[in-house]
Amino acid sequence: MGWPPTAHAGRVACLAAAVARALGLSPAQVREAYLAGLLHDSGKLLVARRVRHKAGPLDPQEWRQMQRHPVYSARLLRGLPGLPRSVRQAVRHHHERLDGSGYPGGLAGDAVPLLARILAACDVYDALSSPRSYKAAWPAEAVWAELSAQAECRLDSGVLAALKRCVAEEATPPLRV
């Protein structure tokens, strides 16, 4: 990931804000979801470039490095004055899963902050539906089948339902923050 934010970060930010709005969160929380989406992968700047841009599968050591990016992101964001704590928490925990299988903390269920659950769903959706250097974009039916398979055990089903509505309505215009 480079800076300014990648297209991925921008898409995740817009999706996260739309999902937060669809879930009835306050305007402040919608802005926080947007900011968290923009910043969620900022810690990848501290992961070795050869790991970030590797075209093939990561080996176990490289995977451990990549799994540190949410912690690095949260550390980078500590220095930003006025950034809400909820944004840092969402960024730090966006790879946690409801069943406790995620990282970096192995949080489960309601211990995973709502903004992090929103980011998780939007991040996975965008990763599957967009082309990457190592894979083609998945067809929409395959994306939703995979997300449905992850509902409840890994991803929040209420968040996924809101995400599906937002994507269907194309309700992801850029926000003024």
Helices and strands as residue ranges (DSSP letters): H 7-22, H 27-39, G 42-46, H 49-52, H 60-67, H 69-78, H 85-92, G 109-111, H 114-129, H 140-150, H 157-169
